[in-house]
Amino acid sequence: MWNVTSGRIFTRIKSDLLKNTTTHDLSSGELSVSKLLFLQSRHDKRNSASLVTNGPRGFVHFWNIFDSKHPYAKFQNKDLHHISCMETSPDNDILVTTDAKGFVTVWCIENFCLDGPQENTPEIIHSWRAHIQEITSVSLVVNFNCLMTSSGDCTVRLWTLEGHFVGTFGQPLKWDIYDPSSYQHPMAPYDVLVDPASIPNHPVFDGLNDDEDDDGGNQITSPPSNERIRFQTKQMNDVDIKEILESPTAQIAQSSGKRLRHARLRGEMNGEMFGEVPLWSDRSAYKSLRCYELEEVSPTNNT
């Protein structure tokens, strides 16, 4: 940080996560600090963290510029994904972060590190996936309680702060920002919906906890090999088989849908009954319609 009046260095901050770095870390960009925010509402509070930075290694750091030897707080982003963008409300009550996997997280920082360092993590208000690629920009629309996101997938989308999907700019269906019923919510963007990375963490997908006892009660067990799901099937005897062979229409008479309609139109159901309903033998359905002669009426003269 520089003093713009004198042109001298004001202070220098460095995360302790930069220790034991490897060549891969240096080339991957995970050690970079590409975004920072000043919390303007705390500019006159010397005991508060007034600077927020992203990185390295998917962390968020809160700094006090007057005591920058160590960060006042640091916490991890979801799955340690690199944070691509950050934005805060004018009153600095919430912090919005986006990452390289397209996730958006809204944090409550109203009293976070306001009176000194903290070891806990701020409360997550809402979190959702907005894009399938890295989010390149985020902007708060405070007047409408919304935020806009753009991504490397060439889309720009509008969301409420609760994560409700308003729409994608350029979509055929228009929305009215004053009418929530015109929003796409509860729908989600199709590309996000079908992407495997959008599946939430769950023991069924992640596997069982290795720390659990082998005899624990929360394990998934497969049924014995001799147990099979059996479906009830219709048993046919020789009499039934003979009836089918001698009367090809008997099986069709018990059918429905396209097969029954096809048999009706071909005239194969003459004299057959489907329950109490007769199956007509007409080849065309329109032949059953009743026709009436039209009476010619002379037009009346309007005077």
LUMLORO-38302 format. One record per residue (C-alpha): residue number from 1; residue in three letters; z, x, y. Coordinates in Angstrom, 1 decimal. Each point is the difference from the previous one (the first is absolute). Example, Ala and Ser with C-alpha at 12.3 -4.5 7.8 and 13.67 -1.06 7.14 Angstrom:
# LUMLORO-38302
- 1;ALA;7.8;12.3;-4.5
- 2;SER;-0.7;1.4;3.4
//
This chain:
# LUMLORO-38302
- 1;MET;0.0;0.0;0.0
- 2;TRP;-1.0;1.2;3.4
- 3;ASN;1.4;-0.4;3.5
- 4;VAL;-2.9;-1.2;2.1
- 5;THR;1.7;1.0;3.2
- 6;SER;0.5;3.7;-0.9
- 7;GLY;-2.6;0.3;-2.8
- 8;ARG;2.7;1.5;-2.2
- 9;ILE;1.1;-0.9;-3.5
- 10;PHE;2.7;-2.6;0.2
- 11;THR;1.0;0.0;-3.7
- 12;ARG;-1.5;0.7;-3.4
- 13;ILE;0.7;-2.3;-3.0
- 14;LYS;-0.7;0.8;-3.6
- 15;SER;0.8;-2.0;-3.1
- 16;ASP;2.0;1.5;-2.8
- 17;LEU;-2.6;-1.4;-2.5
- 18;LEU;-2.3;2.8;0.9
- 19;LYS;1.9;2.4;-2.3
- 20;ASN;-1.5;1.1;-3.3
- 21;THR;-3.5;-1.0;0.9
- 22;THR;-3.0;0.7;-2.2
- 23;THR;-3.7;0.7;0.7
- 24;HIS;-0.8;-3.5;-1.2
- 25;ASP;2.4;-1.5;2.5
- 26;LEU;-1.6;1.9;2.8
- 27;SER;-3.5;-1.1;-1.0
- 28;SER;0.8;-3.6;-0.7
- 29;GLY;1.2;-0.8;3.5
- 30;GLU;3.3;-1.5;-1.3
- 31;LEU;2.0;2.5;2.2
- 32;SER;-1.7;-1.1;3.2
- 33;VAL;1.6;-2.0;2.9
- 34;SER;-2.9;-2.1;1.4
- 35;LYS;1.9;-2.8;1.7
- 36;LEU;3.0;-0.2;2.3
- 37;LEU;1.7;-2.7;2.0
- 38;PHE;2.4;0.1;2.9
- 39;LEU;2.5;-2.8;0.1
- 40;GLN;-0.1;-0.7;3.7
- 41;SER;3.1;-2.3;0.0
- 42;ARG;2.1;3.0;-1.0
- 43;HIS;-1.2;2.5;2.6
- 44;ASP;3.4;0.1;1.7
- 45;LYS;2.2;0.1;-3.1
- 46;ARG;0.7;3.6;-0.9
- 47;ASN;1.7;-0.9;-3.3
- 48;SER;-2.8;-2.1;-1.3
- 49;ALA;-3.1;1.0;-2.0
- 50;SER;-2.9;-0.7;2.4
- 51;LEU;-2.9;1.7;-1.9
- 52;VAL;-1.6;-1.2;-3.2
- 53;THR;-2.5;2.2;-2.0
- 54;ASN;-1.9;-0.5;-3.2
- 55;GLY;-0.1;2.6;-2.8
- 56;PRO;0.3;2.2;-1.6
- 57;ARG;-0.1;-1.2;-3.7
- 58;GLY;-0.1;-3.7;0.8
- 59;PHE;3.3;0.0;2.0
- 60;VAL;0.8;-1.5;3.4
- 61;HIS;2.3;2.1;2.3
- 62;PHE;2.2;-1.1;2.9
- 63;TRP;0.8;2.8;2.5
- 64;ASN;2.3;0.4;2.9
- 65;ILE;-2.0;2.2;2.4
- 66;PHE;3.3;1.3;1.6
- 67;ASP;1.3;1.0;-3.5
- 68;SER;-3.1;0.8;-2.0
- 69;LYS;1.5;2.5;-2.5
- 70;HIS;0.1;-2.6;-2.7
- 71;PRO;-1.5;-3.5;-0.2
- 72;TYR;2.3;-2.9;0.7
- 73;ALA;-1.5;-1.8;-3.0
- 74;LYS;-2.8;0.2;-2.5
- 75;PHE;-1.2;-2.4;-2.6
- 76;GLN;-2.9;-0.4;-2.4
- 77;ASN;-3.0;-2.2;0.2
- 78;LYS;-1.1;-2.1;-2.9
- 79;ASP;-0.8;2.3;-3.0
- 80;LEU;-0.1;2.9;2.4
- 81;HIS;-3.4;-0.9;1.3
- 82;HIS;-1.0;1.8;3.1
- 83;ILE;0.7;-2.0;3.2
- 84;SER;-3.2;-0.4;1.9
- 85;CYS;1.0;-2.0;3.1
- 86;MET;3.2;-1.2;1.8
- 87;GLU;0.6;-2.6;2.7
- 88;THR;3.1;-1.5;1.6
- 89;SER;0.8;-3.1;2.0
- 90;PRO;0.6;0.4;3.8
- 91;ASP;3.8;-0.5;-0.5
- 92;ASN;-0.1;2.5;-3.0
- 93;ASP;1.6;-2.6;-2.3
- 94;ILE;-2.5;0.4;-2.8
- 95;LEU;-2.1;2.9;-1.3
- 96;VAL;-3.3;-0.6;-1.8
- 97;THR;-1.4;2.7;-2.3
- 98;THR;-3.2;0.1;-2.0
- 99;ASP;-1.0;2.4;-2.7
- 100;ALA;-2.9;1.6;-1.9
- 101;LYS;0.0;-2.8;-2.6
- 102;GLY;-0.4;-2.8;2.4
- 103;PHE;3.6;-1.3;0.1
- 104;VAL;1.7;-1.3;3.1
- 105;THR;3.8;0.1;0.3
- 106;VAL;2.1;-1.5;2.8
- 107;TRP;3.4;1.6;0.5
- 108;CYS;3.0;-1.2;2.1
- 109;ILE;1.1;2.9;2.2
- 110;GLU;1.9;-1.9;2.7
- 111;ASN;3.2;1.9;-0.5
- 112;PHE;-1.2;2.7;-2.3
- 113;CYS;1.2;3.5;1.2
- 114;LEU;1.0;-1.6;3.3
- 115;ASP;3.4;1.8;0.1
- 116;GLY;-0.6;3.0;-2.2
- 117;PRO;-1.4;1.2;-3.4
- 118;GLN;-0.2;-2.5;-2.9
- 119;GLU;-0.5;0.7;-3.7
- 120;ASN;-1.1;-3.5;-1.0
- 121;THR;-3.5;-1.4;0.2
- 122;PRO;-0.9;-2.7;2.6
- 123;GLU;-0.5;-3.5;-1.3
- 124;ILE;-3.5;-0.9;-1.2
- 125;ILE;-0.9;-3.4;1.6
- 126;HIS;-3.4;-0.5;-1.6
- 127;SER;-2.4;2.1;-2.1
- 128;TRP;-3.5;-0.8;-1.3
- 129;ARG;-3.3;1.6;-0.8
- 130;ALA;-2.7;-0.6;2.6
- 131;HIS;-2.9;2.2;-1.1
- 132;ILE;-1.1;1.9;-3.1
- 133;GLN;-0.6;3.2;2.0
- 134;GLU;1.9;2.0;2.6
- 135;ILE;0.9;-2.0;3.1
- 136;THR;-1.4;1.9;3.0
- 137;SER;1.6;-2.1;2.8
- 138;VAL;2.6;-2.6;0.6
- 139;SER;0.7;-1.9;3.2
- 140;LEU;2.7;-2.6;0.8
- 141;VAL;-1.0;-3.2;1.8
- 142;VAL;3.4;-0.9;1.3
- 143;ASN;-1.0;-3.2;1.8
- 144;PHE;-1.1;-1.6;-3.3
- 145;ASN;2.4;1.7;-2.3
- 146;CYS;-2.9;1.6;-1.9
- 147;LEU;-1.4;3.4;-0.8
- 148;MET;-3.5;1.4;-0.5
- 149;THR;-0.9;2.6;-2.6
- 150;SER;-3.2;2.0;-0.6
- 151;SER;-0.8;2.0;-3.0
- 152;GLY;-2.4;2.4;-1.6
- 153;ASP;-1.4;-2.9;-2.0
- 154;CYS;-1.8;-1.1;3.2
- 155;THR;2.1;-3.1;0.6
- 156;VAL;2.2;-1.1;2.9
- 157;ARG;2.6;-2.7;-0.8
- 158;LEU;2.6;-2.1;1.8
- 159;TRP;3.4;-0.7;-1.5
- 160;THR;3.2;-1.6;1.1
- 161;LEU;3.1;2.2;0.0
- 162;GLU;1.1;-1.9;-3.1
- 163;GLY;-3.0;1.3;-1.8
- 164;HIS;-2.0;-3.2;0.0
- 165;PHE;-3.7;0.6;-0.1
- 166;VAL;-1.7;-1.5;3.1
- 167;GLY;-3.5;1.2;-0.7
- 168;THR;-2.6;2.8;0.0
- 169;PHE;-2.0;0.5;3.1
- 170;GLY;-3.6;-1.1;-0.6
- 171;GLN;0.8;-2.4;-2.8
- 172;PRO;-2.0;-3.3;-0.1
- 173;LEU;3.2;-2.2;0.4
- 174;LYS;1.4;0.1;3.5
- 175;TRP;3.7;-0.3;0.7
- 176;ASP;2.1;-1.2;2.9
- 177;ILE;2.9;2.3;0.9
- 178;TYR;1.9;-3.0;1.2
- 179;ASP;-0.5;-2.0;-3.2
- 180;PRO;1.6;1.6;-3.1
- 181;SER;-1.8;-2.5;-2.3
- 182;SER;-3.2;1.8;0.8
- 183;TYR;1.3;3.3;-1.3
- 184;GLN;-1.1;1.4;-3.4
- 185;HIS;3.6;0.0;-1.1
- 186;PRO;1.1;-0.5;-2.8
- 187;MET;-3.2;1.6;-1.1
- 188;ALA;-0.3;3.8;0.0
- 189;PRO;-3.1;2.2;0.5
- 190;TYR;-2.0;0.0;-3.2
- 191;ASP;-0.4;3.7;-0.2
- 192;VAL;3.8;0.5;0.3
- 193;LEU;0.6;-2.8;-2.5
- 194;VAL;-2.0;1.6;-2.8
- 195;ASP;0.8;3.6;0.6
- 196;PRO;2.4;1.4;-2.7
- 197;ALA;2.1;1.9;2.6
- 198;SER;1.1;-3.4;1.4
- 199;ILE;2.0;-0.8;-3.1
- 200;PRO;3.7;0.2;0.8
- 201;ASN;2.4;2.1;-2.0
- 202;HIS;1.4;-1.8;-3.0
- 203;PRO;1.7;1.2;-3.2
- 204;VAL;-2.7;-1.7;-2.0
- 205;PHE;-2.6;2.3;1.6
- 206;ASP;2.2;3.1;0.6
- 207;GLY;1.6;0.1;-3.5
- 208;LEU;3.7;-0.2;-0.9
- 209;ASN;2.6;2.1;1.6
- 210;ASP;0.6;3.2;-1.9
- 211;ASP;3.7;-0.1;0.8
- 212;GLU;0.5;-3.2;-1.9
- 213;ASP;1.6;0.0;-3.4
- 214;ASP;-2.2;-0.3;-3.0
- 215;ASP;2.1;-3.0;-1.0
- 216;GLY;0.0;-1.5;3.5
- 217;GLY;-0.7;-3.7;0.5
- 218;ASN;-2.8;0.5;2.6
- 219;GLN;-2.6;1.4;-2.3
- 220;ILE;-3.3;-1.5;-1.0
- 221;THR;-0.3;-0.3;-3.7
- 222;SER;-3.1;-0.9;-2.0
- 223;PRO;0.2;-2.8;-2.6
- 224;PRO;0.2;0.9;-3.7
- 225;SER;-3.4;0.7;-1.5
- 226;ASN;0.3;-3.0;-2.4
- 227;GLU;0.4;-2.4;2.8
- 228;ARG;-3.2;-1.4;1.3
- 229;ILE;-0.9;-2.9;2.3
- 230;ARG;-1.6;-2.6;-2.1
- 231;PHE;-2.2;-2.8;1.4
- 232;GLN;-0.2;-3.3;-1.7
- 233;THR;-3.5;-0.7;-1.4
- 234;LYS;-1.5;-3.1;-1.4
- 235;GLN;-0.1;-0.1;-3.8
- 236;MET;-3.2;-1.4;-1.5
- 237;ASN;-0.4;-1.3;-3.5
- 238;ASP;-3.1;-0.6;-2.1
- 239;VAL;-0.3;-3.6;1.2
- 240;ASP;-0.1;1.2;3.6
- 241;ILE;-2.6;2.6;-0.7
- 242;LYS;-2.2;-2.5;-1.9
- 243;GLU;0.2;-2.4;2.9
- 244;ILE;-1.1;2.6;2.5
- 245;LEU;-2.9;1.0;-2.3
- 246;GLU;-1.2;-3.6;-0.5
- 247;SER;0.4;-1.1;3.6
- 248;PRO;-0.9;2.7;2.6
- 249;THR;0.9;-2.3;2.8
- 250;ALA;3.6;-0.4;-1.2
- 251;GLN;1.0;3.4;1.4
- 252;ILE;-1.9;-0.7;3.3
- 253;ALA;1.8;-3.3;0.4
- 254;GLN;3.3;1.8;0.2
- 255;SER;-1.3;2.4;2.7
- 256;SER;0.1;-0.2;3.7
- 257;GLY;-1.5;1.5;3.1
- 258;LYS;-3.5;1.5;-0.3
- 259;ARG;-0.4;-0.5;-3.7
- 260;LEU;0.8;-3.7;0.2
- 261;ARG;-2.3;-0.5;3.0
- 262;HIS;-2.8;1.8;-1.7
- 263;ALA;0.3;-2.2;-3.1
- 264;ARG;0.0;-3.1;2.1
- 265;LEU;-3.1;0.9;1.9
- 266;ARG;-1.9;1.0;-3.2
- 267;GLY;0.7;-3.3;-1.7
- 268;GLU;2.0;1.5;-2.9
- 269;MET;3.0;-2.3;0.5
- 270;ASN;-1.6;-3.3;-0.8
- 271;GLY;2.7;-2.3;-1.4
- 272;GLU;2.7;2.6;0.3
- 273;MET;3.3;-0.7;1.7
- 274;PHE;2.2;2.4;2.0
- 275;GLY;3.3;-1.7;-0.4
- 276;GLU;-0.5;-3.4;1.4
- 277;VAL;-2.9;1.1;2.2
- 278;PRO;-3.5;-0.4;-1.3
- 279;LEU;-2.3;3.0;0.1
- 280;TRP;-3.3;-1.2;1.5
- 281;SER;-3.3;1.1;-1.7
- 282;ASP;-2.1;0.0;3.2
- 283;ARG;-1.8;3.3;0.5
- 284;SER;0.5;-0.2;3.8
- 285;ALA;3.2;-1.2;1.8
- 286;TYR;-1.9;-1.8;2.7
- 287;LYS;-1.3;-2.6;-2.5
- 288;SER;3.5;-1.6;0.0
- 289;LEU;-0.2;-0.8;3.7
- 290;ARG;-0.6;-3.6;1.1
- 291;CYS;-2.9;-0.7;2.3
- 292;TYR;-0.3;-2.9;2.4
- 293;GLU;-3.0;-1.3;1.9
- 294;LEU;0.2;0.4;3.8
- 295;GLU;-0.6;-3.1;2.1
- 296;GLU;-2.3;0.5;2.9
- 297;VAL;1.5;-1.2;3.2
- 298;SER;-2.1;-0.4;3.2
- 299;PRO;1.3;2.0;2.9
- 300;THR;1.8;-2.0;2.7
- 301;ASN;-1.1;0.2;3.6
- 302;ASN;2.7;1.1;2.4
- 303;THR;-0.1;-1.9;3.3
//
